[in-house]
Amino acid sequence: MRIPNQINRDNLYSRRERISTPTQTYRRLFRLLLALVLVLMVMKQAARPGVYAIFFPETMVQIQPGPSQQEPLPSGEVSNGEPAPGLASESQTGEATEPNASTNTTTDEWETLQAEIAQQILSERGLSEAGTLDDTERTPSRMEQESLIAQIKDGTVWRAADQPALCATLALHRSPSESRGESPGAWNQHPPFEPVVETGVLPLLQQPDVYQGRTVRGVGKLARLNRVQANSNHWGIDHYWECWLQPEDGSQRPWLTIVPDLPSGLRQLAPAETNPASVDVASPRPTIVVEGEFIKRLSYQSANGAELTPVVVGHVHAVRSNGNRVVAAGLRSAARQSSTTAPRTQSNDVSIGTLVGIATLIGLTLGIVVMWRSRVLHQRMRARRNARNVNLPTLLVLATALSIGCFGLPVASAQDNSATTANSLLDVLPGFDLPRLRQLGNQMKDAAQRREAVSEQAKLVFRLKRLSDDVLQQRANEASDSAASIGDAIEIAGTIESLRLIQVPAELVEFLNLRQVVELEIHTPDSATLRLVCGPLPDAVAVGDEVSGIGVALEEAESSSTTNQSPTASTVTVAAAGNLRWKPRNPTSLGWEVLGELDVDLSRLPEIATLSRQPLGDRDSTIFFSMIGAAHQAGTMTTDQQPLGPTVSAMRAAVAEVKPADLLKSPEEWLGQWIVLDAETVRWTRVAIESETRQQQVGQDHYFQLDAIGDLGNVQLKIATGNGETVTMENRFPMTFVTARLPAFLGSSDALSGTIAKPVRVEGFFYRLWSYESDFMASHGGKQFAPLVIAGRWIDRTPVSTDPIGVRWIGTIAAIAVVMAIAGALLFAGLNRRGDRRAKAHRGTTSL
């Protein structure tokens, strides 16, 4: 096959006899021009950086704004205090925009206490005190920002009450101005205030309570820019930028991010003459990374109607141009400017000759080591072949002996020293040191000084409640045989002898989120009395109940030499704890008694009751997984198993049969109760458990979630949605079961999911009502909620007989009845015919 030339129609392959065909000159010239134009067009397209972005994606350029980035107002524009779009003016809100305006305490004691609390919270977040700024432009504290964000109403349009939190967050993320005298890199030291959470649009829309106020990272392509004039505020925020992003996680919802200023490159996308109108960014759109705090879900009007979008207020952390010429030119210009304006210091770099010498020395050393190692290996192989004993090199033996002789004793002593302080909690209790804890312990032991210790007790309990159970248990497990010291983690267990509720001072409630703490006197198993201050306990707690947990010692323990205890025992008389496990002496039901015996923290059940009709979150994890393991044990335990077998058998015998309507009407009444109900399964899903602690509570690394349908009976349920619409449900209602083991009649537990419709009877502990996303409720503007039951026993209600209602007997009887009816009809017809014949014969005889 010959391939013709498209320019002059000549053959590309050489021929022995080339016959020249006459071609007109202008046609050849025209073809050459077309080829040249095509080459130029290809070269022009090849010169665009965006063409190669899909094969060689650009790296993110981290933004390092300096003092020059603080952009001035356009000429002729003066901040006149007009409200921003969607926000009411400050005159309409009165003093609502002033942080802590409701606090009327101005005494020196309040100022000292407020400064101390602010310093502790700032030190926990990794911040220092704000610089000295004037009253019109100052930097807010992290404490003020969290207080203002907590006042925001989620799921609404912009309100006047949202502006203080918005401006305070913008002030924390703005770049330093020249008047403050900060270095160009100081701006990057402000955020983030806590570890940045990698998340997307959907988690923020589905779980706003979990992420509100937390530092998150938003990534997306910039679709629209809008410059908004801010109202007058205390933070000196004159304007800010709304950046609408197209998320890169595949979500169709837009992402609204708000930043105080834009870096070079993005600022050129919105010229000054376009203010204040929004600017749509043309393709190719740059990708930006915004780090900041999630404050609310904003309701906005779109082509599809009213929708929600998450709002993240922060700063531009990184930019990728994606081939956008304006952004790329701005980034290059900023890089050149930063390199030229950077202060030049005395260079302390090592000379090239020194580097070459060091590299040569390293190379020679590596070569010698490799050659020596190869020689040793060859000697060992030669020794094996000759069946001789292999001797270790003398140099290696001497080095080992020297290392053991020289470094063995210090290492052992270092380990011993670290072991004595391994169980200390001082490093995770910022603001509390040994003198402060010792003073608090002395005040708790002295009845005359206990009133003065209320503030210190509340602050310490607040710190302890923020520590995870895993950290506390790890520190308690590392306790040594010696007596406990002040600040060490100690295990607390005993019976309550007396309790007293202590009200937290009003000025600390908003910072500590604690209204009261509890002071207990506990009778420990070693016949000692421990005075303990801890966090709030359930209202049903009483004298005689048992409590346990991990706390911190507030005094030096008596050593075992002065007491009659074992060498590993230690005695303290005052301590503090955050969360304690509660085991009632007289449980309200057998279900609660079994849960308490199976190591379920009953003190968290009242808190779970407040989460009704909410999605599952972090607050559920403390009791949810332990209840799964407890339900499995309660469902499989036999009567003869001691000591809990008889109690579990009594609980299963007294099981309450409920309907889905009962759980929907009064869910608090059935919390933690062992119930039984009928349902029909729809599908099941295997859910993995990543935490090792949760795996130990469940007994394996996964559990199963089953979606089912329950019978409402004659009950008609009406659900009000967020947009004012009412959804009516009757006959059937969705239910959710969670179990540690999947019954064999529902499928194989090795699969990840399955769909099966089977009637079942389920026994287990009722957890609470939970909500989740469903297509049906989403179409009506709401969320689906359903009863969540942690199952322990499963019964297959599928009929065993192939003819459960006697269809075969009914058919047989019907067939016999039909045959008898036909026979009766035939007999009746025959009798009538016979009578007719007799009547006819009688008439003939009479006529003759």
Summary of the structure (lengths in Angstrom):
residues: 848
radius of gyration: 39.7
end to end distance: 119.2
largest distance: 159.1
contacts: 2380
relative contact order: 0.05
helix: 39%
strand: 23%
